[in-house]
Amino acid sequence: MATKTKALPIFLSLLVVLALVEVSHGKLVIYWGQDSSETSLNATCNSGLYDLVNIAFLNKFGSGRTPQLNLAGHCNPANGGCKSLSSEIINCQKKKIKVLLSIGGGIGQYSLASTADAKKFADYLYNNFLGGKSTSRPFGTAVLDGIDFKVELGSAQHWDDLVRFLAAYSKPGRRIFLSAAPKCSIPDKFLGAALRTGLLGHLWVQFYNNPQCQYRPGDTSKIIATWKQWASMKWTTKLLLGMPASKAAGSGFIPAGVLINQIMPEIKKTPKFGGVMLWNRFYDRASNYTAVIRSSV
């Protein structure tokens, strides 16, 4: 009996340690598709660095426009050339890496003219990239895991409608993964209403190219304070820190040592902590940033 009594505290301590490890583990998210020299999607997933890949971007759609992909030279969707990505997407998914289509971006032509327009575009996304059927699927037979909203242009109207219509396509055993990359300043200029639906399960907030809330050399106060604001929002489920993967990728770059020793210990205290998002695979490959920080995320 005495042996069992002594063993119990040790067992409970082990459970606590395991629980803390589970809670503190975060995902690594990368954007891929905007530089032809960033390596293939296969190589990106085979690197073992990432848990989720956003294919960027579908940057022309809505308001009567024919939807159009722009993958910066990786393939030509106009002649069906991007169907070659089908096997690569499936390879990523076999490695338990989620693959999403990111819509929007900083360059393009996109907006939603009405609720009906949002429904039409949701149907297009479902039938051409998700679990639906179409004769013109740009990525062939591969079924993506979801849609990422990186809205940085045009109007703020009807993104909430689009989120609701896409969420309605989720089925038991086949949930549509919906995410967004809002700017760190609150409220986000374009996605405010969409965020308040509570249906965007993962938010990788862009703490870069936003001086009012990003890291400045020697000053982590703004980024940590803004992180806590985002975490306090009742509609936030999982929150990820969005950063540039190198100084060349955007302002607000955080040296790995600062992230690991000063920022990560603070933001990991948040129960909603979900990991780190990096822009983008090209810069990350050049800087080796993910490889350095991965074990700390």
C-alpha positions as a LaTeX table, in Angstrom:
\begin{tabular}{lrrr}
\hline
Residue & $x$ (\AA) & $y$ (\AA) & $z$ (\AA) \\
\hline
Met1 & 0.00 & 0.00 & 0.00 \\
Ala2 & 2.84 & 2.39 & 0.88 \\
Thr3 & 4.41 & 1.82 & $-2.53$ \\
Lys4 & 1.16 & 2.77 & $-4.25$ \\
Thr5 & 0.84 & 5.90 & $-2.11$ \\
Lys6 & 4.32 & 7.07 & $-3.08$ \\
Ala7 & 3.72 & 6.29 & $-6.72$ \\
Leu8 & 0.51 & 8.33 & $-6.92$ \\
Pro9 & 2.11 & 11.82 & $-6.53$ \\
Ile10 & 4.74 & 10.86 & $-9.11$ \\
Phe11 & 2.02 & 9.73 & $-11.52$ \\
Leu12 & 0.01 & 12.91 & $-10.99$ \\
Ser13 & 3.11 & 15.03 & $-11.49$ \\
Leu14 & 3.75 & 13.24 & $-14.78$ \\
Leu15 & 0.19 & 13.96 & $-15.90$ \\
Val16 & 0.63 & 17.64 & $-15.08$ \\
Val17 & 3.86 & 17.78 & $-17.09$ \\
Leu18 & 2.24 & 16.04 & $-20.05$ \\
Ala19 & $-0.74$ & 18.39 & $-19.87$ \\
Leu20 & 1.53 & 21.42 & $-19.89$ \\
Val21 & 3.42 & 20.08 & $-22.88$ \\
Glu22 & 0.16 & 19.52 & $-24.74$ \\
Val23 & $-1.19$ & 22.98 & $-23.92$ \\
Ser24 & 2.01 & 24.79 & $-24.83$ \\
His25 & 2.56 & 23.07 & $-28.17$ \\
Gly26 & 1.79 & 25.36 & $-31.09$ \\
Lys27 & 1.44 & 24.94 & $-34.83$ \\
Leu28 & 3.75 & 26.33 & $-37.50$ \\
Val29 & 1.89 & 27.88 & $-40.44$ \\
Ile30 & 3.52 & 29.04 & $-43.69$ \\
Tyr31 & 2.32 & 30.83 & $-46.81$ \\
Trp32 & 3.44 & 29.24 & $-50.06$ \\
Gly33 & 2.90 & 30.25 & $-53.68$ \\
Gln34 & 4.25 & 33.76 & $-54.13$ \\
Asp35 & 7.78 & 33.05 & $-55.32$ \\
Ser36 & 8.75 & 30.46 & $-57.90$ \\
Ser37 & 12.13 & 29.90 & $-56.21$ \\
Glu38 & 10.69 & 28.97 & $-52.80$ \\
Thr39 & 10.83 & 25.22 & $-53.69$ \\
Ser40 & 7.85 & 23.08 & $-54.61$ \\
Leu41 & 4.86 & 22.36 & $-52.42$ \\
Asn42 & 6.22 & 18.82 & $-52.07$ \\
Ala43 & 9.57 & 20.07 & $-50.81$ \\
Thr44 & 7.83 & 22.48 & $-48.45$ \\
Cys45 & 5.83 & 19.69 & $-46.83$ \\
Asn46 & 8.69 & 17.19 & $-46.94$ \\
Ser47 & 10.86 & 19.62 & $-44.95$ \\
Gly48 & 9.09 & 18.56 & $-41.76$ \\
Leu49 & 8.91 & 22.16 & $-40.59$ \\
Tyr50 & 5.23 & 23.05 & $-41.01$ \\
Asp51 & 1.84 & 21.90 & $-39.72$ \\
Leu52 & $-0.25$ & 23.91 & $-42.17$ \\
Val53 & 0.37 & 25.46 & $-45.59$ \\
Asn54 & $-1.66$ & 28.30 & $-47.07$ \\
Ile55 & $-1.56$ & 28.27 & $-50.88$ \\
Ala56 & $-1.54$ & 31.95 & $-51.88$ \\
Phe57 & $-3.45$ & 33.46 & $-53.57$ \\
Leu58 & $-6.81$ & 33.37 & $-55.27$ \\
Asn59 & $-6.71$ & 37.13 & $-55.79$ \\
Lys60 & $-9.37$ & 37.86 & $-58.39$ \\
Phe61 & $-13.04$ & 37.15 & $-57.66$ \\
Gly62 & $-16.44$ & 38.59 & $-56.81$ \\
Ser63 & $-18.56$ & 41.39 & $-58.26$ \\
Gly64 & $-18.85$ & 39.67 & $-61.64$ \\
Arg65 & $-15.15$ & 38.78 & $-61.99$ \\
Thr66 & $-14.04$ & 35.34 & $-63.12$ \\
Pro67 & $-12.10$ & 33.82 & $-60.18$ \\
Gln68 & $-8.38$ & 33.60 & $-60.89$ \\
Leu69 & $-5.36$ & 32.12 & $-59.11$ \\
Asn70 & $-1.99$ & 33.83 & $-59.00$ \\
Leu71 & 0.78 & 31.46 & $-57.91$ \\
Ala72 & 3.70 & 33.58 & $-59.13$ \\
Gly73 & 5.07 & 31.27 & $-61.78$ \\
His74 & 4.59 & 27.92 & $-60.04$ \\
Cys75 & 1.95 & 26.97 & $-62.56$ \\
Asn76 & $-0.45$ & 28.48 & $-65.08$ \\
Pro77 & $-4.08$ & 27.98 & $-64.04$ \\
Ala78 & $-5.33$ & 29.35 & $-67.38$ \\
Asn79 & $-4.20$ & 26.22 & $-69.24$ \\
Gly80 & $-4.89$ & 23.76 & $-66.44$ \\
Gly81 & $-1.25$ & 23.68 & $-65.38$ \\
Cys82 & $-2.01$ & 23.85 & $-61.66$ \\
Lys83 & $-3.66$ & 20.43 & $-61.70$ \\
Ser84 & $-0.14$ & 19.10 & $-61.30$ \\
Leu85 & $-0.34$ & 20.30 & $-57.70$ \\
Ser86 & $-2.99$ & 17.68 & $-56.94$ \\
Ser87 & $-0.52$ & 14.94 & $-56.02$ \\
Glu88 & 1.59 & 17.39 & $-54.01$ \\
Ile89 & $-1.41$ & 18.54 & $-51.97$ \\
Ile90 & $-2.33$ & 14.91 & $-51.28$ \\
Asn91 & 1.28 & 14.21 & $-50.26$ \\
Cys92 & 1.12 & 17.05 & $-47.72$ \\
Gln93 & $-2.17$ & 15.79 & $-46.31$ \\
Lys94 & $-0.78$ & 12.26 & $-45.94$ \\
Lys95 & 1.86 & 13.81 & $-43.70$ \\
Lys96 & $-0.95$ & 15.27 & $-41.55$ \\
Ile97 & $-0.29$ & 18.77 & $-42.90$ \\
Lys98 & $-3.43$ & 20.79 & $-43.59$ \\
Val99 & $-3.50$ & 22.65 & $-46.90$ \\
Leu100 & $-5.71$ & 25.72 & $-47.32$ \\
Leu101 & $-6.43$ & 28.09 & $-50.18$ \\
Ser102 & $-5.77$ & 31.69 & $-49.19$ \\
Ile103 & $-8.05$ & 34.24 & $-50.81$ \\
Gly104 & $-7.17$ & 37.93 & $-51.13$ \\
Gly105 & $-3.64$ & 39.25 & $-50.68$ \\
Gly106 & $-2.07$ & 42.65 & $-51.10$ \\
Ile107 & $-2.32$ & 42.69 & $-54.91$ \\
Gly108 & $-5.40$ & 41.78 & $-56.93$ \\
Gln109 & $-8.99$ & 42.62 & $-57.74$ \\
Tyr110 & $-11.58$ & 41.27 & $-55.36$ \\
Ser111 & $-14.71$ & 42.28 & $-53.51$ \\
Leu112 & $-18.18$ & 40.93 & $-52.75$ \\
Ala113 & $-21.08$ & 42.98 & $-54.09$ \\
Ser114 & $-23.91$ & 41.41 & $-52.10$ \\
Thr115 & $-25.04$ & 38.47 & $-49.98$ \\
Ala116 & $-25.99$ & 36.70 & $-53.20$ \\
Asp117 & $-22.52$ & 37.35 & $-54.59$ \\
Ala118 & $-20.99$ & 35.87 & $-51.41$ \\
Lys119 & $-23.17$ & 32.76 & $-51.82$ \\
Lys120 & $-22.12$ & 32.39 & $-55.45$ \\
Phe121 & $-18.44$ & 32.64 & $-54.53$ \\
Ala122 & $-18.85$ & 30.21 & $-51.61$ \\
Asp123 & $-20.39$ & 27.70 & $-54.02$ \\
Tyr124 & $-17.47$ & 28.23 & $-56.41$ \\
Leu125 & $-14.90$ & 27.64 & $-53.67$ \\
Tyr126 & $-16.66$ & 24.53 & $-52.41$ \\
Asn127 & $-17.11$ & 22.98 & $-55.83$ \\
Asn128 & $-13.67$ & 23.85 & $-57.20$ \\
Phe129 & $-11.37$ & 23.47 & $-54.19$ \\
Leu130 & $-13.20$ & 21.71 & $-51.37$ \\
Gly131 & $-15.54$ & 18.73 & $-51.24$ \\
Gly132 & $-17.82$ & 19.62 & $-54.15$ \\
Lys133 & $-17.68$ & 18.70 & $-57.82$ \\
Ser134 & $-16.75$ & 20.70 & $-60.89$ \\
Thr135 & $-15.31$ & 20.01 & $-64.33$ \\
Ser136 & $-12.79$ & 22.82 & $-63.88$ \\
Arg137 & $-11.09$ & 22.17 & $-60.53$ \\
Pro138 & $-7.80$ & 24.15 & $-60.69$ \\
Phe139 & $-5.98$ & 21.65 & $-58.43$ \\
Gly140 & $-7.57$ & 18.59 & $-59.97$ \\
Thr141 & $-9.00$ & 15.92 & $-57.67$ \\
Ala142 & $-7.22$ & 17.12 & $-54.51$ \\
Val143 & $-9.62$ & 18.31 & $-51.81$ \\
Leu144 & $-8.25$ & 21.17 & $-49.75$ \\
Asp145 & $-8.87$ & 21.34 & $-46.02$ \\
Gly146 & $-10.27$ & 24.85 & $-45.98$ \\
Ile147 & $-10.10$ & 28.53 & $-46.85$ \\
Asp148 & $-7.92$ & 31.27 & $-45.41$ \\
Phe149 & $-9.02$ & 34.93 & $-45.49$ \\
Lys150 & $-6.16$ & 37.38 & $-46.09$ \\
Val151 & $-8.28$ & 40.36 & $-47.10$ \\
Glu152 & $-6.29$ & 43.55 & $-47.58$ \\
Leu153 & $-8.07$ & 45.38 & $-50.42$ \\
Gly154 & $-11.45$ & 46.59 & $-51.56$ \\
Ser155 & $-14.56$ & 46.66 & $-49.42$ \\
Ala156 & $-15.31$ & 45.36 & $-45.93$ \\
Gln157 & $-18.75$ & 44.21 & $-47.01$ \\
His158 & $-20.13$ & 40.64 & $-47.05$ \\
Trp159 & $-17.07$ & 38.74 & $-45.81$ \\
Asp160 & $-19.19$ & 37.61 & $-42.86$ \\
Asp161 & $-21.75$ & 36.26 & $-45.35$ \\
Leu162 & $-19.02$ & 34.31 & $-47.14$ \\
Val163 & $-17.77$ & 32.84 & $-43.86$ \\
Arg164 & $-21.27$ & 31.67 & $-42.92$ \\
Phe165 & $-21.92$ & 30.10 & $-46.32$ \\
Leu166 & $-18.60$ & 28.24 & $-46.26$ \\
Ala167 & $-19.11$ & 27.07 & $-42.68$ \\
Ala168 & $-22.49$ & 25.65 & $-43.69$ \\
Tyr169 & $-20.69$ & 23.20 & $-45.99$ \\
Ser170 & $-19.05$ & 21.46 & $-43.03$ \\
Lys171 & $-20.30$ & 17.95 & $-42.45$ \\
Pro172 & $-19.70$ & 15.36 & $-39.72$ \\
Gly173 & $-16.20$ & 14.06 & $-40.33$ \\
Arg174 & $-15.47$ & 16.70 & $-42.97$ \\
Arg175 & $-15.19$ & 20.11 & $-41.33$ \\
Ile176 & $-14.26$ & 23.07 & $-43.51$ \\
Phe177 & $-11.23$ & 24.66 & $-41.83$ \\
Leu178 & $-11.66$ & 28.45 & $-41.87$ \\
Ser179 & $-8.91$ & 30.86 & $-40.87$ \\
Ala180 & $-7.98$ & 34.51 & $-41.28$ \\
Ala181 & $-4.94$ & 36.77 & $-41.18$ \\
Pro182 & $-6.23$ & 40.12 & $-39.88$ \\
Lys183 & $-3.92$ & 43.05 & $-39.23$ \\
Cys184 & $-2.91$ & 43.41 & $-35.57$ \\
Ser185 & $-4.57$ & 46.81 & $-35.21$ \\
Ile186 & $-8.04$ & 46.52 & $-33.66$ \\
Pro187 & $-10.57$ & 46.47 & $-35.23$ \\
Asp188 & $-9.40$ & 44.96 & $-38.50$ \\
Lys189 & $-10.36$ & 47.26 & $-41.39$ \\
Phe190 & $-11.85$ & 44.54 & $-43.58$ \\
Leu191 & $-12.67$ & 41.46 & $-41.50$ \\
Gly192 & $-14.32$ & 42.91 & $-38.41$ \\
Ala193 & $-17.79$ & 41.50 & $-39.09$ \\
Ala194 & $-16.40$ & 38.19 & $-40.33$ \\
Leu195 & $-14.35$ & 37.76 & $-37.14$ \\
Arg196 & $-17.40$ & 38.42 & $-34.98$ \\
Thr197 & $-19.22$ & 35.44 & $-36.49$ \\
Gly198 & $-16.99$ & 33.22 & $-34.35$ \\
Leu199 & $-16.68$ & 30.82 & $-37.29$ \\
Leu200 & $-13.06$ & 31.62 & $-38.14$ \\
Gly201 & $-11.50$ & 29.05 & $-35.87$ \\
His202 & $-7.87$ & 30.08 & $-36.26$ \\
Leu203 & $-6.54$ & 33.62 & $-36.49$ \\
Trp204 & $-2.91$ & 34.20 & $-37.46$ \\
Val205 & $-2.79$ & 37.90 & $-36.74$ \\
Gln206 & $-0.30$ & 39.93 & $-38.80$ \\
Phe207 & 2.07 & 41.50 & $-36.30$ \\
Tyr208 & 4.09 & 43.02 & $-39.13$ \\
Asn209 & 3.83 & 46.01 & $-41.45$ \\
Asn210 & 1.73 & 47.56 & $-38.67$ \\
Pro211 & 3.92 & 49.95 & $-36.63$ \\
Gln212 & 1.27 & 50.62 & $-33.99$ \\
Cys213 & 1.29 & 47.03 & $-32.72$ \\
Gln214 & 4.37 & 45.23 & $-34.00$ \\
Tyr215 & 7.76 & 44.55 & $-32.45$ \\
Arg216 & 10.34 & 47.31 & $-32.39$ \\
Pro217 & 13.97 & 46.64 & $-31.48$ \\
Gly218 & 14.20 & 46.54 & $-27.70$ \\
Asp219 & 10.44 & 46.96 & $-27.20$ \\
Thr220 & 8.11 & 43.98 & $-26.84$ \\
Ser221 & 5.40 & 45.90 & $-24.98$ \\
Lys222 & 3.17 & 46.75 & $-27.94$ \\
Ile223 & 3.12 & 43.31 & $-29.45$ \\
Ile224 & 2.41 & 41.57 & $-26.13$ \\
Ala225 & $-0.29$ & 44.07 & $-25.13$ \\
Thr226 & $-2.02$ & 43.75 & $-28.50$ \\
Trp227 & $-1.78$ & 39.96 & $-28.35$ \\
Lys228 & $-3.62$ & 40.02 & $-25.03$ \\
Gln229 & $-6.33$ & 42.22 & $-26.56$ \\
Trp230 & $-6.87$ & 39.74 & $-29.39$ \\
Ala231 & $-6.92$ & 36.84 & $-26.93$ \\
Ser232 & $-9.58$ & 38.58 & $-24.85$ \\
Met233 & $-12.05$ & 38.69 & $-27.75$ \\
Lys234 & $-14.83$ & 36.19 & $-27.07$ \\
Trp235 & $-14.93$ & 35.08 & $-30.71$ \\
Thr236 & $-11.24$ & 34.18 & $-30.79$ \\
Thr237 & $-10.72$ & 30.41 & $-30.54$ \\
Lys238 & $-7.08$ & 29.83 & $-31.53$ \\
Leu239 & $-4.62$ & 32.70 & $-31.89$ \\
Leu240 & $-1.32$ & 32.53 & $-33.76$ \\
Leu241 & 1.45 & 35.09 & $-33.94$ \\
Gly242 & 1.94 & 36.21 & $-37.55$ \\
Met243 & 5.49 & 37.38 & $-38.34$ \\
Pro244 & 7.85 & 38.02 & $-41.25$ \\
Ala245 & 10.37 & 35.19 & $-41.65$ \\
Ser246 & 13.22 & 37.63 & $-42.27$ \\
Lys247 & 13.97 & 41.35 & $-42.26$ \\
Ala248 & 13.39 & 41.38 & $-46.02$ \\
Ala249 & 9.87 & 40.00 & $-45.61$ \\
Gly250 & 8.41 & 43.07 & $-43.89$ \\
Ser251 & 8.75 & 45.44 & $-40.98$ \\
Gly252 & 8.39 & 44.13 & $-37.45$ \\
Phe253 & 10.85 & 41.25 & $-37.83$ \\
Ile254 & 11.55 & 39.59 & $-34.47$ \\
Pro255 & 15.02 & 38.13 & $-33.93$ \\
Ala256 & 14.74 & 34.46 & $-32.96$ \\
Gly257 & 16.33 & 35.03 & $-29.56$ \\
Val258 & 13.84 & 37.76 & $-28.68$ \\
Leu259 & 10.92 & 35.60 & $-29.79$ \\
Ile260 & 12.09 & 32.55 & $-27.85$ \\
Asn261 & 13.17 & 34.27 & $-24.64$ \\
Gln262 & 10.94 & 37.32 & $-24.32$ \\
Ile263 & 7.77 & 37.00 & $-26.38$ \\
Met264 & 6.96 & 33.31 & $-26.49$ \\
Pro265 & 6.93 & 32.84 & $-22.68$ \\
Glu266 & 4.37 & 35.64 & $-22.40$ \\
Ile267 & 1.99 & 34.72 & $-25.20$ \\
Lys268 & 2.07 & 31.03 & $-24.28$ \\
Lys269 & 0.37 & 31.95 & $-21.01$ \\
Thr270 & $-2.75$ & 32.57 & $-23.07$ \\
Pro271 & $-5.04$ & 29.50 & $-23.22$ \\
Lys272 & $-5.89$ & 30.45 & $-26.81$ \\
Phe273 & $-2.25$ & 30.27 & $-27.96$ \\
Gly274 & $-2.14$ & 28.32 & $-31.23$ \\
Gly275 & 1.35 & 28.82 & $-32.62$ \\
Val276 & 3.15 & 30.93 & $-35.19$ \\
Met277 & 2.44 & 31.94 & $-38.80$ \\
Leu278 & 5.27 & 33.06 & $-41.05$ \\
Trp279 & 5.32 & 35.07 & $-44.25$ \\
Asn280 & 6.51 & 33.27 & $-46.32$ \\
Arg281 & 8.19 & 30.06 & $-47.50$ \\
Phe282 & 10.68 & 31.93 & $-49.71$ \\
Tyr283 & 11.95 & 34.10 & $-46.85$ \\
Asp284 & 11.80 & 31.27 & $-44.34$ \\
Arg285 & 13.90 & 29.03 & $-46.54$ \\
Ala286 & 16.52 & 31.77 & $-46.86$ \\
Ser287 & 16.62 & 32.63 & $-43.14$ \\
Asn288 & 16.06 & 29.13 & $-41.67$ \\
Tyr289 & 13.83 & 30.87 & $-39.12$ \\
Thr290 & 11.30 & 28.06 & $-38.54$ \\
Ala291 & 14.05 & 25.52 & $-37.94$ \\
Val292 & 15.47 & 27.75 & $-35.20$ \\
Ile293 & 12.21 & 28.54 & $-33.39$ \\
Arg294 & 10.20 & 25.35 & $-33.94$ \\
Ser295 & 11.06 & 23.59 & $-30.69$ \\
Ser296 & 10.08 & 26.72 & $-28.74$ \\
Val297 & 6.67 & 27.05 & $-30.40$ \\
\hline
\end{tabular}
